Amino acid sequence: MTANGPTTTLTSHPITSTAPGAADLWRRFRGFLIFLAVLVTAGVVLAALRSGAHHGALDPRSADPAGSRAVAELLKERGVTTRVVTSAQEAARATGSDTTLLIAAPNLLGPDRREELRAAAERSGGRTILLSARGDAADAFAPGVDARDAGPGKVRAPACALAAAVSAGTALTGGDVSYHTVTSTAAACYPEDGRHTLLVLPGTVGGDTVLLGNGALLRNENLASEGNASLALQLLGSRPQLVWYLPSLAEATAADTAEEKTFLELIPAGWGWALLQLTLAAAVAALWRGRRLGPLVTERLPVVVRASEATEGRARLYRRAGARDRAADVLRAATRERLAALLGVPASHAHDPAALLPAVSHRLTGPARDLTSLLFGTTPADDAALVALADHLDALEREVRTS
């Protein structure tokens, strides 16, 4: 590599900006922006459609098929006042001898709230109804009762002496939990494989606890079937006041010290599907944009660069990186190509020792040299050896050129 080579002059061109303008950005991203706008609009519309009178499953304010507004209206006609509460404190304060406390989701409650409600229910002398209680919830409100997962919900006969069940007849029960108890004073109804889907346990101060294996019979879509309405009205309407406890999101996910949950457990189930949809949308957008990548475009330099400056710049880079092997290879390869052109050796054989070395030896008239080491040798040991190699290659090329 030397600074004595020919000078290459590049034509100067006006400097132009390659940054895309507003119109280019719009054409490039308009499809993605339109898709995003449609997605946001659809989300807003769905949220608006689901608002208003839609409250959720087993909500006495909801007219949805899974809601329970119908049973609340029937209870109202019979003089029973239904009050919806969303916190354990409100539910505990509302208990009394003339009150039925319905806990729609007892399994969501932490130990502190379960204990608070259990103590209030025992003191009240009223009725406490739990839907699909299992595990810690069943142990807290009904000690000694064995709660297990039940088979599918279906219409069953009462098969017990409980007046409400006998009067209602067949009803839709099961589907979540079934119960078993050895308490002789308990009323066990609607059996399933030796267990029961409705259990009524007497309390210590005149009240009782009702374990209902599933709340399906309270839903609007099922209330008119079989004896569901009769059983629901008799269970929920035995007292003039009905407190319907629906734990709020904050109430259900509040972190009790004894019940720590992981981050993934705190994420609502619907967000998993939303994340999957967003991931698929991102993948489709990436494929859509990726297919528009075209070939590389060579850009003309807007300045004049001398060949010697480019050579010196590259040499400094090699020196800074300590790349003597790369520098030596470049020097030898360039020399071999120039020698092949001078000697009439085909360019395809310029790097073939068997083709190039005899032609060079034939042209030289001085003392014999080790051309193999000079043109195809190893990496120089230090910078001084690299400089010496460059001088020897330059001298060899001059000798061949002038001979």
C-alpha positions in Angstrom: 0.0 0.0 0.0 1.6 3.3 -1.1 0.7 6.9 -1.5 2.2 7.1 -5.0 -0.7 5.6 -6.9 -2.8 7.4 -9.4 -5.3 10.0 -8.2 -9.0 9.2 -8.6 -11.3 12.2 -9.0 -15.0 11.8 -8.3 -17.5 14.2 -9.9 -18.9 16.7 -7.4 -22.7 16.8 -7.2 -25.1 19.0 -5.2 -25.7 17.8 -1.7 -29.3 16.5 -1.4 -31.1 15.4 1.7 -32.1 11.7 1.9 -34.5 12.2 4.8 -38.1 11.2 3.9 -40.6 14.0 3.9 -44.1 14.1 5.3 -45.6 12.7 2.1 -43.2 9.8 2.1 -43.8 9.0 5.7 -47.6 9.0 5.1 -47.3 6.7 2.1 -45.0 4.4 4.0 -47.1 4.1 7.2 -50.6 4.9 6.1 -51.7 1.3 6.1 -50.5 0.7 9.6 -52.1 4.0 10.9 -55.4 3.1 9.3 -55.3 -0.4 10.8 -54.5 1.2 14.2 -57.3 3.7 13.9 -59.8 0.9 13.0 -58.6 -1.2 16.0 -59.0 1.8 18.4 -62.4 2.6 17.0 -63.6 -0.9 17.3 -62.4 -1.0 21.0 -64.3 2.2 21.8 -67.5 0.9 20.1 -67.4 -2.4 21.9 -66.8 -0.7 25.2 -69.7 1.6 24.6 -72.0 -1.3 23.6 -71.0 -3.2 26.8 -71.6 -0.3 29.1 -74.9 0.9 30.5 -77.1 -1.8 31.8 -74.5 -4.5 31.4 -73.0 -5.3 34.8 -71.8 -8.9 34.6 -72.7 -12.5 35.6 -75.0 -13.0 38.7 -75.5 -9.2 39.0 -79.0 -8.4 40.1 -78.8 -5.1 38.1 -78.0 -6.9 34.9 -80.6 -7.9 32.2 -78.0 -10.0 30.4 -78.7 -13.7 30.0 -76.0 -14.4 32.7 -77.3 -11.6 35.0 -79.8 -12.0 37.8 -82.1 -9.0 37.4 -85.2 -11.2 36.9 -84.9 -12.9 40.4 -84.3 -9.4 42.0 -87.5 -8.1 40.4 -89.5 -11.2 41.5 -88.2 -10.7 45.1 -89.2 -7.0 44.9 -92.8 -8.0 44.1 -92.8 -10.1 47.2 -91.6 -7.3 49.4 -87.9 -8.3 49.6 -85.4 -5.4 49.2 -82.3 -6.2 47.3 -79.1 -4.2 48.1 -75.9 -4.7 46.1 -72.6 -4.1 48.0 -69.1 -4.4 46.6 -66.9 -4.5 49.8 -66.7 -6.9 52.7 -67.0 -4.1 55.2 -70.4 -3.0 53.8 -71.6 -6.6 53.7 -70.6 -7.2 57.3 -72.3 -4.1 58.5 -75.5 -5.0 56.6 -76.0 -8.4 58.2 -78.8 -9.0 60.7 -81.5 -11.4 61.8 -83.8 -10.1 59.1 -81.2 -10.2 56.4 -80.0 -12.8 53.8 -76.4 -12.3 52.8 -75.6 -13.7 49.4 -71.8 -14.0 48.6 -71.6 -14.5 44.9 -67.9 -15.1 44.7 -66.6 -16.4 48.0 -63.5 -18.0 46.5 -62.1 -14.6 45.5 -61.9 -13.4 49.1 -58.7 -13.2 51.1 -58.5 -14.7 54.6 -59.1 -11.3 56.4 -62.3 -10.7 54.5 -63.5 -14.3 54.9 -63.0 -14.0 58.7 -64.7 -10.7 58.9 -67.8 -12.0 57.0 -67.9 -15.3 58.9 -67.9 -13.5 62.3 -70.6 -11.1 61.2 -72.7 -13.9 59.8 -72.5 -15.9 63.0 -73.5 -12.9 65.2 -76.3 -11.9 63.0 -78.7 -14.9 63.2 -79.6 -14.4 59.6 -79.1 -16.5 56.5 -75.8 -16.7 54.6 -75.7 -18.1 51.0 -72.5 -19.0 49.3 -72.3 -19.8 45.6 -69.7 -22.5 44.5 -67.7 -22.2 47.7 -64.7 -24.5 47.8 -61.3 -24.8 49.5 -60.6 -22.1 52.1 -64.0 -20.4 51.6 -65.9 -23.6 52.4 -63.7 -24.3 55.4 -64.2 -20.8 56.8 -68.0 -20.7 56.5 -68.9 -24.4 56.8 -66.2 -26.2 58.9 -66.3 -30.0 58.5 -67.9 -29.9 55.1 -66.1 -31.7 52.3 -66.3 -29.6 49.1 -65.2 -31.1 45.7 -65.6 -30.3 42.0 -68.9 -31.5 40.7 -70.0 -32.9 37.4 -71.8 -30.9 34.7 -74.8 -28.8 35.8 -78.1 -30.6 35.0 -81.7 -30.9 36.3 -81.8 -32.9 39.4 -84.6 -34.0 41.9 -84.4 -32.7 45.5 -84.4 -36.1 47.2 -84.5 -34.4 50.7 -87.0 -33.1 53.2 -86.1 -29.4 53.0 -89.4 -27.5 52.4 -88.0 -25.1 49.9 -86.5 -28.0 47.8 -89.7 -30.1 48.0 -91.8 -27.2 47.0 -89.6 -26.3 44.0 -89.1 -29.9 42.8 -86.5 -30.5 40.1 -84.0 -27.7 39.5 -80.8 -26.9 37.7 -77.9 -27.6 40.1 -74.3 -28.7 40.1 -71.7 -27.7 37.6 -69.1 -26.4 40.0 -69.0 -27.9 43.5 -70.7 -30.8 45.4 -70.7 -31.2 49.2 -70.7 -33.9 51.8 -71.2 -33.6 55.5 -71.8 -35.9 58.5 -73.8 -33.3 60.4 -77.1 -34.9 61.2 -79.0 -31.6 61.4 -77.9 -30.5 57.9 -80.3 -30.6 55.0 -78.6 -32.2 51.9 -80.5 -31.9 48.6 -80.1 -32.6 44.9 -77.7 -35.5 45.2 -74.9 -36.4 42.8 -73.0 -39.7 43.2 -73.5 -39.8 46.9 -72.8 -36.1 47.4 -75.1 -33.1 47.2 -75.2 -29.8 45.3 -77.3 -28.0 47.9 -76.5 -28.0 51.6 -78.3 -26.1 54.4 -76.4 -26.0 57.8 -78.1 -24.6 60.9 -76.3 -21.8 62.8 -75.7 -21.3 66.5 -78.0 -18.3 67.0 -80.9 -19.1 64.9 -79.5 -18.4 61.4 -78.2 -20.9 58.8 -75.7 -21.2 56.1 -76.6 -22.3 52.6 -74.0 -23.9 50.2 -75.2 -23.9 46.6 -72.9 -25.7 44.3 -73.6 -23.4 41.4 -75.4 -20.1 40.8 -76.8 -21.1 37.3 -80.4 -21.3 38.6 -80.2 -17.6 39.5 -79.4 -16.4 36.0 -82.0 -14.7 33.8 -81.7 -17.3 31.1 -82.4 -20.2 33.5 -84.9 -18.8 35.9 -88.0 -19.8 34.0 -86.9 -23.4 33.6 -88.0 -26.3 35.9 -88.3 -25.2 39.6 -85.4 -22.8 39.4 -87.5 -19.7 40.2 -89.3 -21.3 43.1 -86.1 -22.6 44.7 -84.3 -19.2 44.1 -87.2 -17.2 45.7 -87.4 -19.4 48.7 -83.7 -19.5 49.4 -83.2 -15.8 48.8 -86.5 -14.5 50.1 -86.7 -16.0 53.5 -85.9 -12.6 55.1 -87.2 -9.1 54.1 -83.7 -7.8 53.3 -81.3 -9.3 50.8 -77.7 -8.1 50.7 -76.1 -9.2 47.4 -72.3 -9.1 47.8 -70.4 -8.8 44.5 -66.6 -8.3 45.3 -65.2 -5.5 43.2 -62.0 -5.8 41.2 -60.0 -4.0 43.9 -61.7 -6.1 46.6 -61.0 -9.4 44.8 -57.3 -8.6 43.9 -56.3 -6.7 47.0 -53.0 -8.1 48.4 -53.6 -9.8 51.8 -50.4 -10.6 53.6 -51.3 -14.3 53.7 -52.2 -14.5 50.0 -49.5 -13.1 47.8 -50.1 -13.4 44.1 -47.6 -13.3 41.2 -47.7 -10.6 38.6 -49.3 -12.9 36.0 -52.0 -13.9 38.4 -53.0 -10.3 38.9 -53.5 -9.8 35.1 -57.2 -10.2 34.1 -57.8 -13.2 31.8 -59.0 -11.0 28.9 -55.6 -9.3 28.6 -54.0 -12.5 27.5 -56.1 -12.6 24.3 -55.5 -8.9 23.8 -51.8 -9.4 24.0 -52.0 -12.4 21.5 -54.0 -10.3 19.0 -51.5 -7.4 19.3 -48.6 -9.8 18.7 -50.2 -11.2 15.6 -51.0 -7.7 14.4 -47.4 -6.7 14.9 -46.1 -9.8 13.0 -48.5 -9.2 10.1 -47.4 -5.5 10.0 -43.7 -6.6 10.0 -44.3 -9.0 7.1 -46.3 -6.4 5.2 -43.5 -3.8 5.6 -40.7 -6.3 5.0 -41.8 -7.2 1.5 -41.3 -3.6 0.4 -37.6 -3.6 1.0 -35.8 -3.1 -2.4 -32.2 -3.5 -3.6 -29.4 -1.3 -2.3 -28.9 1.9 -4.2 -25.5 3.3 -4.8 -25.3 7.0 -3.9 -22.8 9.3 -5.7 -20.4 11.1 -3.4 -20.9 14.8 -3.3 -17.1 15.5 -2.8 -13.7 15.0 -4.5 -11.5 12.3 -2.7 -7.9 11.8 -3.7 -6.8 8.2 -4.1 -3.7 8.9 -1.9 -6.0 10.2 0.9 -8.2 7.1 0.8 -5.1 4.9 0.9 -3.6 6.7 3.8 -6.9 6.6 5.7 -7.3 2.9 5.2 -3.7 2.4 6.3 -4.3 4.3 9.5 -7.3 2.1 10.2 -5.3 -1.1 9.7 -2.5 0.3 12.0 -5.0 1.3 14.7 -6.6 -2.1 14.7 -3.2 -3.9 14.5 -4.4 -5.7 11.4 -1.0 -6.5 9.9 -2.3 -9.7 8.4 -5.1 -7.9 6.6 -2.8 -5.1 5.4 -0.2 -7.6 4.1 -2.9 -9.6 2.2 -4.2 -6.4 0.6 -0.7 -5.2 -0.4 0.2 -8.6 -1.9 -3.1 -9.1 -3.7 -3.0 -5.7 -5.3 0.6 -6.3 -6.4 -0.2 -9.7 -7.9 -3.1 -8.2 -9.9 -1.0 -5.4 -11.3 1.9 -7.8 -12.1 -0.5 -10.2 -13.9 -1.8 -7.3 -16.0 1.8 -6.3 -16.9 2.9 -9.9 -17.7 -0.2 -11.0 -19.7 -1.3 -13.5 -17.0 -5.2 -13.8 -17.0 -6.8 -12.0 -14.1 -8.4 -15.3 -12.9 -4.9 -16.7 -12.4 -3.4 -13.7 -10.8 -3.4 -15.3 -7.3 -2.2 -18.7 -8.5 1.5 -19.2 -7.7 1.9 -21.8 -10.5 0.8 -19.3 -13.1 2.2 -16.0 -11.8 5.6 -16.8 -10.3 7.2 -18.3 -13.5 6.0 -15.2 -15.5 7.6 -12.9 -12.9 10.9 -14.8 -12.8 11.1 -14.8 -16.5 10.9 -11.0 -16.6 13.5 -10.4 -13.9 17.1 -10.1 -14.9 18.9 -9.6 -11.6 19.8 -12.1 -8.9 17.3 -14.7 -7.9 14.8 -13.7 -5.2 12.4 -15.6 -3.0 9.3 -14.5 -4.9 7.1 -17.1 -3.1 7.7 -15.5 0.3 7.4 -12.0 -1.2 4.1 -12.5 -3.0 2.5 -15.3 -1.1 4.3 -15.3 2.3 3.2 -15.1 5.9 2.1 -12.2 8.0 4.9 -9.7 8.9 6.0 -9.9 12.5 5.8 -6.2 13.3 5.1 -2.8 11.7 8.7 -2.4 10.5 8.5 -5.7 8.6 5.1 -4.6 7.1 6.8 -1.4 5.8 9.7 -3.4 4.4 7.2 -5.7 2.7 5.5 -2.7 1.1 8.9 -1.4 -0.1 9.9 -4.7 -1.6 6.6 -5.1 -3.4 6.9 -1.6 -4.8 10.4 -2.3 -6.0 9.4 -5.6 -7.6 6.6 -3.9 -9.5 8.9 -1.1 -10.7 11.5 -3.6 -11.9 8.9 -5.7 -13.8 7.4 -2.5 -15.3 10.7 -1.2 -16.6 12.3 -4.5 -17.7 
